[in-house]
Amino acid sequence: MNDTTHDIRIRPGGPADVKAVLDMLDGAVAWMNARGNTEQWGTTPYSRIPGGVERVEGYMTENSPYIAESGGVPVGALVLDSGPSPKMPMIAPAGEPERYVRLLVSDRRYAGQGIGAGLLARAVEETRRAGVELLRVDCWAGGTGELVAYYERNGFIRTDPFLSGTWPGQVLAQRV
């Protein structure tokens, strides 16, 4: 993939992107809540949940972050890692080298412009570049299942469902 999709440029992220990513996450929570979805990420803005800011700071410094931009403005973020979060012990490591999507978020003001799909294509590209054949992601599997369906439309296949307390999740995988 070249780094443009519908006027979108994807670049490596870093510490300077923390505020933009937090703003996107806060916007996503507000958008979900406005649609009646309070189960996926709750009702508190991400930047105000305990550990939220620190988690994003870690993503931007300890993982492989990518930022989608439109006209130089951050409009999406992807974070890749070498496996699932240790804070999610119900998700077993793959048992082979993998890349794992830890975060995918886009600015809801730019919805429908292919930002998430472009970032996922970049994840596939980076996984291949690393010589790894497996890309995985987990997501909320509640509601109408539209988030799981989104990942399926982007080439992922359902593997393992899980529960984190009462929060239903789904792990999906893609061979690259």
NUKOL-746169 format. One record per residue (C-alpha): residue number from 1; residue in three letters; x, y, z. Coordinates in steps of 0.001 Angstrom, whole numbers, always signed. Layout:
REM residues N
+------+------+---------+---------+---------+
: resi : resn :    east :   north :      up :
+------+------+---------+---------+---------+
:  NUM :  Ala :       X :       Y :       Z :
...
+------+------+---------+---------+---------+
This chain:
REM residues 176
+------+------+---------+---------+---------+
: resi : resn :    east :   north :      up :
+------+------+---------+---------+---------+
:    1 :  Met :      +0 :      +0 :      +0 :
:    2 :  Asn :   +1250 :   +3474 :    -622 :
:    3 :  Asp :    +640 :   +5772 :   +2290 :
:    4 :  Thr :   -2397 :   +7558 :    +906 :
:    5 :  Thr :   -6025 :   +6486 :    +877 :
:    6 :  His :   -8636 :   +9119 :     -16 :
:    7 :  Asp :   -6204 :  +11945 :    +703 :
:    8 :  Ile :   -4990 :  +10150 :   +3849 :
:    9 :  Arg :   -1273 :   +9887 :   +4626 :
:   10 :  Ile :     -41 :   +7335 :   +7179 :
:   11 :  Arg :   +3139 :   +8023 :   +9123 :
:   12 :  Pro :   +4871 :   +6603 :  +12198 :
:   13 :  Gly :   +3486 :   +7991 :  +15432 :
:   14 :  Gly :   +5269 :   +9094 :  +18572 :
:   15 :  Pro :   +4991 :  +10979 :  +21871 :
:   16 :  Ala :   +3904 :  +14193 :  +20148 :
:   17 :  Asp :    +715 :  +12393 :  +19043 :
:   18 :  Val :    -573 :  +11533 :  +22534 :
:   19 :  Lys :   -3004 :  +14473 :  +22723 :
:   20 :  Ala :   -4407 :  +13833 :  +19244 :
:   21 :  Val :   -4980 :  +10132 :  +20027 :
:   22 :  Leu :   -6634 :  +10976 :  +23348 :
:   23 :  Asp :   -8880 :  +13477 :  +21559 :
:   24 :  Met :   -9890 :  +10773 :  +19048 :
:   25 :  Leu :  -10602 :   +8310 :  +21863 :
:   26 :  Asp :  -12660 :  +10891 :  +23778 :
:   27 :  Gly :  -14575 :  +11650 :  +20580 :
:   28 :  Ala :  -15200 :   +7937 :  +19993 :
:   29 :  Val :  -16642 :   +7525 :  +23499 :
:   30 :  Ala :  -18943 :  +10532 :  +22982 :
:   31 :  Trp :  -20000 :   +9228 :  +19538 :
:   32 :  Met :  -20748 :   +5730 :  +20875 :
:   33 :  Asn :  -22681 :   +7143 :  +23816 :
:   34 :  Ala :  -24730 :   +9377 :  +21494 :
:   35 :  Arg :  -25709 :   +6212 :  +19582 :
:   36 :  Gly :  -26768 :   +4490 :  +22818 :
:   37 :  Asn :  -23621 :   +2378 :  +23185 :
:   38 :  Thr :  -22396 :   +2763 :  +26750 :
:   39 :  Glu :  -21136 :    -816 :  +27136 :
:   40 :  Gln :  -18183 :    -830 :  +24755 :
:   41 :  Trp :  -15989 :   +1866 :  +26335 :
:   42 :  Gly :  -18256 :   +3200 :  +29080 :
:   43 :  Thr :  -19351 :   +6804 :  +29483 :
:   44 :  Thr :  -16225 :   +8473 :  +30879 :
:   45 :  Pro :  -13980 :  +10207 :  +28352 :
:   46 :  Tyr :  -10904 :   +8036 :  +27760 :
:   47 :  Ser :   -8580 :  +10823 :  +28880 :
:   48 :  Arg :  -10286 :  +10778 :  +32285 :
:   49 :  Ile :  -10352 :   +7063 :  +33021 :
:   50 :  Pro :   -7709 :   +5881 :  +35494 :
:   51 :  Gly :   -4603 :   +4927 :  +33526 :
:   52 :  Gly :   -6011 :   +6101 :  +30174 :
:   53 :  Val :   -3439 :   +8836 :  +29535 :
:   54 :  Glu :    -589 :   +6589 :  +30664 :
:   55 :  Arg :   -1792 :   +3784 :  +28393 :
:   56 :  Val :   -1779 :   +6056 :  +25343 :
:   57 :  Glu :   +1644 :   +7456 :  +26330 :
:   58 :  Gly :   +2914 :   +3866 :  +26451 :
:   59 :  Tyr :   +1368 :   +3083 :  +23081 :
:   60 :  Met :   +3164 :   +6041 :  +21532 :
:   61 :  Thr :   +6564 :   +5155 :  +23029 :
:   62 :  Glu :   +6708 :   +1395 :  +23656 :
:   63 :  Asn :   +4747 :      -5 :  +20706 :
:   64 :  Ser :   +4599 :    +633 :  +16955 :
:   65 :  Pro :   +2167 :   +3525 :  +16500 :
:   66 :  Tyr :    +940 :   +4886 :  +13164 :
:   67 :  Ile :   -1022 :   +8065 :  +12588 :
:   68 :  Ala :   -3327 :   +8740 :   +9649 :
:   69 :  Glu :   -3396 :  +12373 :   +8608 :
:   70 :  Ser :   -5569 :  +14413 :   +6293 :
:   71 :  Gly :   -4099 :  +17768 :   +5359 :
:   72 :  Gly :   -1532 :  +17365 :   +8139 :
:   73 :  Val :   -4237 :  +16815 :  +10782 :
:   74 :  Pro :   -4301 :  +13492 :  +12692 :
:   75 :  Val :   -7530 :  +11649 :  +11832 :
:   76 :  Gly :   -6756 :   +8079 :  +12880 :
:   77 :  Ala :   -4369 :   +5955 :  +14908 :
:   78 :  Leu :   -3182 :   +2365 :  +14869 :
:   79 :  Val :    -928 :    +694 :  +17413 :
:   80 :  Leu :    +791 :   -2604 :  +16655 :
:   81 :  Asp :   +2492 :   -4869 :  +19166 :
:   82 :  Ser :   +4006 :   -8342 :  +19194 :
:   83 :  Gly :   +1058 :   -9902 :  +21033 :
:   84 :  Pro :   -2067 :   -9275 :  +23086 :
:   85 :  Ser :   -1983 :   -7034 :  +26117 :
:   86 :  Pro :    -778 :   -8682 :  +29323 :
:   87 :  Lys :   -3762 :   -6883 :  +30924 :
:   88 :  Met :   -6013 :   -9251 :  +28944 :
:   89 :  Pro :   -4959 :  -12654 :  +30337 :
:   90 :  Met :   -8058 :  -14261 :  +28824 :
:   91 :  Ile :   -6437 :  -13796 :  +25382 :
:   92 :  Ala :   -3725 :  -16393 :  +24876 :
:   93 :  Pro :    -638 :  -15616 :  +22816 :
:   94 :  Ala :    -831 :  -17165 :  +19357 :
:   95 :  Gly :   +1931 :  -19723 :  +19866 :
:   96 :  Glu :   +3776 :  -18316 :  +16837 :
:   97 :  Pro :   +5173 :  -14915 :  +15932 :
:   98 :  Glu :   +2380 :  -12425 :  +15454 :
:   99 :  Arg :   +1572 :   -8759 :  +15193 :
:  100 :  Tyr :   -1361 :   -7567 :  +17250 :
:  101 :  Val :   -3545 :   -4510 :  +16736 :
:  102 :  Arg :   -3682 :   -2939 :  +20192 :
:  103 :  Leu :   -5567 :    +175 :  +19118 :
:  104 :  Leu :   -7488 :   +1340 :  +16079 :
:  105 :  Val :   -9402 :   +4606 :  +16302 :
:  106 :  Ser :  -10443 :   +7314 :  +13904 :
:  107 :  Asp :  -11762 :  +10811 :  +14306 :
:  108 :  Arg :  -15526 :  +10406 :  +13897 :
:  109 :  Arg :  -15676 :  +13686 :  +11938 :
:  110 :  Tyr :  -13890 :  +11811 :   +9124 :
:  111 :  Ala :  -16025 :   +8653 :   +9247 :
:  112 :  Gly :  -16554 :   +6847 :   +5974 :
:  113 :  Gln :  -13297 :   +7989 :   +4383 :
:  114 :  Gly :  -11482 :   +4655 :   +4682 :
:  115 :  Ile :   -9211 :   +5698 :   +7541 :
:  116 :  Gly :   -9596 :   +2492 :   +9543 :
:  117 :  Ala :   -9291 :    +313 :   +6443 :
:  118 :  Gly :   -6167 :   +2213 :   +5410 :
:  119 :  Leu :   -4621 :   +1757 :   +8830 :
:  120 :  Leu :   -5457 :   -1960 :   +8817 :
:  121 :  Ala :   -3857 :   -2272 :   +5378 :
:  122 :  Arg :    -765 :    -636 :   +6872 :
:  123 :  Ala :    -860 :   -3214 :   +9699 :
:  124 :  Val :    -865 :   -6008 :   +7100 :
:  125 :  Glu :   +2045 :   -4359 :   +5287 :
:  126 :  Glu :   +4057 :   -3936 :   +8496 :
:  127 :  Thr :   +3331 :   -7526 :   +9539 :
:  128 :  Arg :   +4647 :   -8805 :   +6206 :
:  129 :  Arg :   +7647 :   -6469 :   +6375 :
:  130 :  Ala :   +8534 :   -8003 :   +9754 :
:  131 :  Gly :   +8443 :  -11482 :   +8188 :
:  132 :  Val :   +5458 :  -12428 :  +10344 :
:  133 :  Glu :   +2491 :  -14326 :   +8903 :
:  134 :  Leu :    -196 :  -13690 :  +11541 :
:  135 :  Leu :   -2004 :  -10453 :  +12379 :
:  136 :  Arg :   -4583 :  -10505 :  +15181 :
:  137 :  Val :   -6943 :   -8061 :  +16832 :
:  138 :  Asp :   -9548 :   -8208 :  +19560 :
:  139 :  Cys :  -12665 :   -6124 :  +19818 :
:  140 :  Trp :  -15993 :   -5655 :  +21529 :
:  141 :  Ala :  -18448 :   -8303 :  +20343 :
:  142 :  Gly :  -21575 :   -6859 :  +21922 :
:  143 :  Gly :  -24421 :   -4859 :  +20493 :
:  144 :  Thr :  -25346 :   -5929 :  +16986 :
:  145 :  Gly :  -21859 :   -7303 :  +16270 :
:  146 :  Glu :  -21074 :   -4509 :  +13816 :
:  147 :  Leu :  -17495 :   -4083 :  +15051 :
:  148 :  Val :  -16729 :   -7770 :  +14523 :
:  149 :  Ala :  -18313 :   -7500 :  +11059 :
:  150 :  Tyr :  -16119 :   -4468 :  +10313 :
:  151 :  Tyr :  -12967 :   -6482 :  +10955 :
:  152 :  Glu :  -14343 :   -9362 :   +8881 :
:  153 :  Arg :  -14897 :   -6962 :   +5970 :
:  154 :  Asn :  -11228 :   -6030 :   +6349 :
:  155 :  Gly :   -9970 :   -9599 :   +5948 :
:  156 :  Phe :  -10048 :  -10950 :   +9504 :
:  157 :  Ile :  -11633 :  -14239 :  +10560 :
:  158 :  Arg :  -13182 :  -14905 :  +13984 :
:  159 :  Thr :  -11107 :  -17155 :  +16176 :
:  160 :  Asp :  -11709 :  -17026 :  +19929 :
:  161 :  Pro :  -14598 :  -15325 :  +21738 :
:  162 :  Phe :  -13871 :  -14247 :  +25308 :
:  163 :  Leu :  -15380 :  -12469 :  +28302 :
:  164 :  Ser :  -13632 :   -9793 :  +30325 :
:  165 :  Gly :  -15977 :   -9722 :  +33296 :
:  166 :  Thr :  -19305 :   -9165 :  +31516 :
:  167 :  Trp :  -17696 :   -7448 :  +28476 :
:  168 :  Pro :  -18020 :   -9744 :  +25420 :
:  169 :  Gly :  -14981 :   -9803 :  +23169 :
:  170 :  Gln :  -13839 :  -11496 :  +19997 :
:  171 :  Val :  -10330 :  -12257 :  +18786 :
:  172 :  Leu :   -9935 :  -12186 :  +15008 :
:  173 :  Ala :   -6963 :  -13217 :  +12876 :
:  174 :  Gln :   -5655 :  -12695 :   +9390 :
:  175 :  Arg :   -2921 :  -14658 :   +7624 :
:  176 :  Val :    -715 :  -12310 :   +5639 :
+------+------+---------+---------+---------+
